[in-house]
Amino acid sequence: MSKYRIEKDSLGEMRIPETAYYGAQTARAVENFPISGITFPRHFIRALGIIKRACARANVELGDLDPKIGDAIAAAATEVIEGKLDAEFPLDIYQTGSGTSTNMNANEVIANRAAEIMGKERGHKSIHPNDHVNMSQSSNDVIPTAIHVAAAYAITRELVPALEHLGLTLEAKAEQFDDVVKSGRTHMMDATPVRLGQEFEGYERQVSNAVERASRARDALLELALGGTAVGTGINRRKNFPQTAIKYINEDTGLGFFEAMDHFEAQGAKDACVEASGHMKTMAVSLSKIANDIRLLSSGPRTGIAEITLPSIQPGSSIMPGKINPVICESVTMVSAQVIGNDAAITLGGMGSYLELNVMMPLIAYNLLESVRLLSNVSRVFADKCISGITANESRARELVELNLSTCTALAPKIGYDKAAALSKEAFKSGRTVRDVAREQKVLPDEVLNEVLNFRRMTEPE
């Protein structure tokens, strides 16, 4: 049978698993919120450890915390940062809207582990979760700070590199396909010729813009609420505490975090998170466009466009032998849909700001970090398992562009719009090419006609 110990909080006694580092408030929250089974992700727990270690060091530096206790708290927080205590964070995302349960979860785990480091038993309270670990802090400034630290770090270390990798992969394909002339399409209908490389240049530019948006998302999160404590006034902390603690956070992360310019804004609203999520939504729309284009251009292989071929990475059907589907493109579009859904949740979460506090912070934290994670992962998969292996079907591209009725556009300056339109209609009606009908009707001398209907020339200004 499982063994338990008894711990107390302000509401009374709670039975805690004997081996657990968390305490009474965490145990209450475990009982109170059996909702989704979704817990805070690693980046968030890591950020909590960084914040708690920074705060302990700041309190020691400012003379408010016994250095021995501060060192023990910092050592325990380091284990949180390193992931050694992840199993001690069992709380559901759908909990108190301030994230107080999770802040106390961190306080209790770090207090008990720090007490153990100092030779005491778990639950001893010689290092107190509130008085020592939470010194100069409140859940109301710790949790928004953790959201910003976690998301800014993940964007910098994961999302930006993944997008840059995808962009370089697209750039290489744009160069490889620069000489492949093909049909352009607008409204899903034939339009004047383009080069396949030009299309891929457009995709690369979308991803380059996404990198810039990711950087702006990160920059929006560099302002930290830490120091506002309960309501933004900074009650129960020294004047220099925020700058001192943030100095240590920057040493740990290498990022340029700074104290909020106004703590009432930083705690009363979550506009920075909404802004960052908006950038993620835009990235999702960009990736969806690229993925959808690529699966359209590869459609077939016999009865579709089939101007490009995607790498065959798995069988596509349980009933149709030999079928290969654009599965990576489909995973990209599903991620895009999820990120857009996450943005909707974050937007509504931002509207959960009332007076001095937002009360949907766990929801915002989870969805923002999930968007970063999904976009990071799918960008690398898209680059490595799809884009890098694309080949151009040049003969198919030549065949389709020759059949393209919109090539008559190049004739309009020579013979007039109306005559070019009539020629196009005759070509369509007779099943012939614009070139054949124009030659038959002798609208231009052959040498001029061939020069005008040079498809490569149509892809650039004169």
N, C-alpha and C positions, 0 to 999 in steps of 0.2 A: 504494500500500500504506500501511496505517496506520503511523505512527511511534510509537515507544515511548521511555520513559526508564526507568532502573533506580533503584528505591528499596529501602532495606533496613528491616527491622524485626528483632525479636529472633530470628526464625526464619530470617532470611537475606534473599536478594534476591528482588524481585518485579518483573515487567515491568508498567509502568503506561502507559496511553495518554498520549502526549506532551501532549495538551491538557487532560488531567484535572487537577482540583485535588485529588482524593483521592489517597491514598497506598497503601502496601503492605498495611496491615491491611484496608482496604476492599477492595482487589483480591483478597485471600485470601477474604474473606467472599463476594464475588461468585462466586468459583469454588466455594465450599463449600455455598452455599445456593441452588441453582437450583430452587426448590420451587414457588412459586405465581405469581411475577410481580407480586405485590401489594406495593407499597412503602408507607412511612409517608406519611400524608396531610399536606397543607400546614400545617394547624394544628400538627402535631407538630414539623415541621421549623422552623417559625416559633418555637415555644417553645424549641427547642434553641438557636436564635440568640439569643433573649432571655436565656437562662440563661448562655450563654458570654460575652455582652457584659457582663452584670451581674457575673459572676465576675471578668472581666478588670478591670473598674472597681474592684471591691472589693479585689482584690489590689494594684492600684496605690495605692488609698487607704490600705491597711494597710502599705504600704512593702515589699511582697514582689516586686513586678513592676516592671521598668523602664518608666517612663511612655511612652516611645516605642514599646516593644513592646506595651504595654497599649493604646495608641491605635490601633495597626495591627490588633490582634486585634479591638478594638471596631468598627473600620471594616469589617473582613471579616465580622464577625458581623452587622452591620447589613445587609449584602448578603444574608446568609442569611435574616434576618427579612423582608426585602422580596421574597424569592422569586427573586432574581437568580441564585442558584446551585442551584436545585432539581434541575437535571439531574445534579448531582454527588452525589445521594443515591439510588443505585440498589439499595440492599440490600433483600432480601426480608424480609417480616414474620417468617417462620418461620426463625429464626436462633438465636443464643445467647440463652438465656432471660433473661439480665440486660440484654440490649440493648447489650452492650459493643461489638459490631461497629458499631452505629449511633452510639454515643457517639464511638468512634474515627473513624468516617466524618466526623462534625462536626469533631472535633479536627484531622484531617488537612486537610480542605477549608479551614477557617479559618486554619490555620497556613500553608498554601501561598499562600492569597490574601493573608494579612497580609505574608508575606515578599515577595510580588510588589509590594504597596503600598510596601514599604520598598526597592524596587529590586533585589531578589534574584530568582533563578530558582526556579520551582516545584521542590520536592524538595530545596531547599538546606539545610533544617533549622536555619537561623539563628533562626527561630522554630519551636520544637519542639512537636509536637502534644501530647505528654505533659507536658513540663516547664513549658511556658508556657500553652498553651490549656487544659489540664486541671489547672492548678495549683489546689490546695486542693479537688480534686474526685475522685470516682470514678464510674465508670459506675453503681455501685450506689446512688448518691444522685442523680445527674443524671437518669437515665431515669425513676425514679418522680416526680421533680420535674417533668420535661417532661410526663408524663401529666397531672398535676394542673393545671399551667399551661395546657396546650392545651385540656383538657376544660372547665375552669372558664371560660376565655375564650370558648370556642365556645358554652357554655350561656348566658353573659351576653349575648353580642353577636348570637347567631343564634337559639337555641332559645326563650328567653324572649320576645323580640319576635315571633317567628312564632306562638307560642301565644297571646300577647296579641291579635294580629291576628285569629286564628281565633275567639277568645272574643268580640271586639267584633262580628265578623260574625254569630255565632250570637245574640248579644244583640239585634242589630237585627232579625233574623228573628223572635225571640221576641216582640218588640213588635209587629211587623207581623202576626203570626198570632194575637194574643191573643184575638180574637173568633171564631176558627174552632173550633167545637165538633165533636168527632169521637169515634169509638169508642176507648175504651181497650182494651188487650189484655194479658192475663197468660197465661202458659203457651201463648202463640200463639193463644189463644182469646179471644172477645169478653169484655170486662169493662166496667165502668161508664164513662160518658163522661169525656173529658178535653178540654182545649183544646190545639190544636196549639202554641200559644205556650207552654203549660206544658211540653210535651215538649222544646221548644227551650230553655226555661229550664234544664231538667235537663242538657241537653248543654252549655250555657254554663257551668254550675256544675262539670261534670266538667273542662272546660278550665281554668277558674279554679283548681281544685284542682291541675291539672297544672302551672300556672305556679308555684304554691307548692312543689310537689314539685321542679320544676327549680331553684328557689332553694335548697332544702335540699340537692339534689345538688351544686350549686356550693359551698355552704358546707362540705360534707363534704370538699371537695378543696382548701380554702384552706391546710391544714396541709402544709408542704413538708419533704421529706426532706433537702434540701440542707444539707450540713454534717456529715452522718453519715459521709461518705467510704466506706471499704471495708466496714465491718461495723456501723457505728453509733457507734463510739467517737470519731470525728472525728480520727483519726490524719492527720498531715501537713497540718493547717490551723490557722489561728489561732483563738483563742477567739471573737473577734468577727466572724469571717468570715461565718457564716450570716446574721446580722442585717444586716450591711453589704450582702451580695449581694442579699438579699431586698428591701432598701430600693430597690435599682435595678430589680428585677423589678416592684415595685409602681408605680414611676414609669412604666415602660413599658406596663403593663397597666391601671392604674387600679383594680386589685382589691386586696383586703386580705389578701394572703398573709402567713403568719407561720411561724416556725421550728417544726418538729415538737416537740411536748411531750415525746416520747420517741423518739429516733432508732432504737432497736431495733424498736419497733412500726412505725415509718414505713417501714423497709426490710425487716423480716422478714415483714411482712404487707401485704396490699393490700385491707384491709377497707373503706377509704374508697371505693375504686373499685367494690367489690362493692355497697356501699350506694348509690352514685350510679347504678349500673346498675339496681338494683332500682327506683329511682324512674322510670327510663326504661321499664322493663317495665310499670310501672303506667300510665304515660302511653299506652303502646302498647295496653294493654287498654281504656283509656278511648276512644281514637280508634277502635278496632275496633268497640266497641259503638255509637258514634255513626254510623259509616259503615254498619254492618249495618242499623241501624234505618232510616236514610234510604233505603237501597235496598229494604227491605221496604215502607216507606210509599209508595214510588214504583213499586212493581211493577205490571206491566200492559203497556200502558196500558188494555186492555179487560178482561183476565181476572184481574187482581190487585187489590191494595188501591187503588192509584192515588189516594190522598188528596193527594199532592203530585206535582209534575212537576219533574224535573231539567233543567237546561239541556242542549240537544243540542249536543255538542261534536265528535262524530265518528260516522260510520256504525258500527253495531254488529256487522254480520255480513257475511261474504264470500259468503253464499248467500241470505240472507233480506233482500230489498230493504226499505228503510224502517225496519229494526230499529235501535233506539237502546238502548244498554246503560249501566248505571251504572258506567262505567269508572273514574272518579275514586274512587268508593267502594271499588272493587276494588283500586286501587293503595294506598289507605290500609290495607286489611286485609292486603295482602302486606307492606307496610312493618312493620305491627304484628307479623306472624309473624317477620319477620327480626330485629326488635329483641328479641323474646322469645328467639329463637335466640342472638343475641349475648349476652344476659344469661346464658344457660346456659353459653356459652363463658367469659364473664368469671367466673362463679361457680366453674367448674372451674379457671380460671386463678388465682383467689384461693386455691384449695386447693393450688396449686403453690408454697406457701411452706414452706421447710424451713430450720430454724435461723435464720441471720441474713439470709436473702435469699429473695425470691420469684424463681422462674426461669421465669415465663410472662409477663413484663411486656410484650414486644412484642405478644403476643396480646391482652392486656388493653387496651393502648393503642389498637390498631387497632379492636377491636370497640366500645369505649366511644365513640370519636370517630365511628365509623360510625353508631352509634345516634343520637348528637346530630345528625349531618348528615341522616340520613334523616327523623327526626322534625321537624326544622326545615323541610326542603324540602316534605315532604308536608303539613304543617300549612298552609303558605301556598297550596299548590296546592288543597287541600281547600276553603279559604276562598274563593279567587278564582275557581276553575273549577267549583265545585259549590254550596256553601252560598249564596253571594251571589246566584245565579241561580234559586234554588228558588221556585216559585210554589205556592200552595195551590189545590186543586180543591175549592172550598167546596160546590158542589152534590153532588159525590160524597161528601164528608164528611157532609153532611146526610142523604143517602140511606142511608148505612151505619149512622149512629147511630140512625136511626129503625127500622132492621131489627134493631138490637142487642137480643137477648133479656135481657141483663144490666141493662137499664134497669128491669126489674121490681124491682131492689134498692131503688129509691126507694119502692116500694109496701109493702115489708115492714113498716116501722114503723106503717103505717095498717091493713093487712089481715092481717099475720102472715106469717112466713117460709114456712110450708107452703102457704098459699093463693097466695102470690106465686110459689112454685115451680111449682105446678100450672098457674097462668095462663101462665107461661113455656113449660111443656111443651106446652100447648095451642096457643100461638102458633107454636111450632116445627113441631108436627104439621100444623097447618092452613096454614102458609106465610104467616101474617099477622103484624102487629106486635103488640107488647105493648099498645100504646095501643088498637088496634082490639078486641082480645079483652077488655081491661078495660072498655072502653065497652059492649061487647055484654053482658058479664056484670054490668054496673052495680055494680061493686065500690065505686065512689065516685061522687058527683055529678060531672057533667062539669066544672064550674068547678074543683072540688077536684082532679079527675084531671089536668086540664091544668096546674094549678099544681105538682102533685107530679111530673109528667113533663116539667117544664121542664129540658131537658138542660143548659143553661148553669148553672142552680142546682146541678146534680149535681156540677159541677166545683169547688165550694167548700164549706167547712163552713157550717153554718147561722149 
